[in-house]
Amino acid sequence: MERDELLRIVCDVVRGQAADCAGPVEADTPLGPEGLGIDSIGCLEIVLELEQRTGITLRDESLTAESFATPASLADQLERASRG
């Protein structure tokens, strides 16, 4: 899967998780308290949906605060995981 497609999927999933927030979800939109305010349960739900929609498994050790900084950083993790 191309990175642009992964980023589109991530933004779509994040948008669904942050349905109450006003404004667009862009590649550099912060996911944490300084942005959309997505909590740890929300992050888990995002990972589960991303894995289901992409068929890419994210390893637990790759799920760091940095990987959940923005949709772009999540897309980077998916891209790395897809390469093995």
C-alpha positions as CSV (number, residue, x, y, z in Angstrom):
1,M,0.0,0.0,0.0
2,E,1.3,3.5,-0.9
3,R,2.0,6.0,1.9
4,D,-0.6,8.4,0.6
5,E,-3.3,5.8,0.8
6,L,-2.1,4.8,4.3
7,L,-2.3,8.4,5.4
8,R,-5.8,8.8,3.9
9,I,-6.9,5.7,5.8
10,V,-5.3,6.9,9.1
11,C,-7.0,10.4,8.8
12,D,-10.3,8.7,8.1
13,V,-10.0,6.4,11.1
14,V,-8.9,9.3,13.4
15,R,-11.7,11.4,12.1
16,G,-14.2,8.7,13.2
17,Q,-12.6,8.4,16.6
18,A,-12.6,12.2,17.1
19,A,-16.1,12.8,15.8
20,D,-16.8,15.3,18.5
21,C,-13.9,17.6,17.6
22,A,-14.4,20.6,15.3
23,G,-12.1,21.1,12.4
24,P,-10.4,18.9,9.9
25,V,-8.0,16.1,10.6
26,E,-4.8,16.7,8.6
27,A,-1.5,14.8,8.4
28,D,0.0,17.0,11.1
29,T,-3.0,17.4,13.5
30,P,-1.9,16.5,17.0
31,L,-3.8,13.5,18.4
32,G,-3.1,14.0,22.1
33,P,-4.3,16.5,24.6
34,E,-2.8,19.5,22.7
35,G,-4.9,18.6,19.7
36,L,-7.8,16.1,19.3
37,G,-7.5,14.8,22.9
38,I,-7.6,11.1,21.9
39,D,-7.0,9.0,25.0
40,S,-5.3,5.6,25.4
41,I,-8.6,3.7,24.7
42,G,-9.1,5.8,21.6
43,C,-5.6,5.0,20.5
44,L,-6.3,1.3,21.0
45,E,-9.5,1.5,18.9
46,I,-7.6,3.4,16.2
47,V,-4.9,0.6,16.0
48,L,-7.5,-2.1,15.9
49,E,-9.4,-0.4,13.0
50,L,-6.2,0.4,11.1
51,E,-5.1,-3.2,11.4
52,Q,-8.5,-4.4,10.1
53,R,-8.7,-1.9,7.2
54,T,-5.1,-2.3,6.0
55,G,-4.2,-5.9,6.9
56,I,-1.0,-4.6,8.5
57,T,-0.2,-5.7,12.1
58,L,1.4,-3.0,14.3
59,R,3.8,-4.5,16.8
60,D,3.3,-3.5,20.4
61,E,6.9,-2.1,20.7
62,S,6.2,0.3,17.8
63,L,3.2,1.8,19.5
64,T,4.9,4.7,21.3
65,A,3.9,8.2,22.2
66,E,5.8,9.4,19.2
67,S,3.9,7.0,16.8
68,F,0.6,8.5,18.1
69,A,1.7,12.1,17.7
70,T,-0.1,12.8,14.4
71,P,-1.8,10.9,11.6
72,A,1.4,11.2,9.6
73,S,3.5,9.4,12.4
74,L,0.9,6.6,12.5
75,A,1.1,6.3,8.7
76,D,4.9,6.0,9.0
77,Q,4.5,3.2,11.5
78,L,2.1,1.4,9.2
79,E,4.5,1.8,6.3
80,R,7.4,0.4,8.3
81,A,5.3,-2.5,9.5
82,S,4.2,-3.3,6.0
83,R,7.9,-3.8,4.9
84,G,8.4,-6.4,7.6
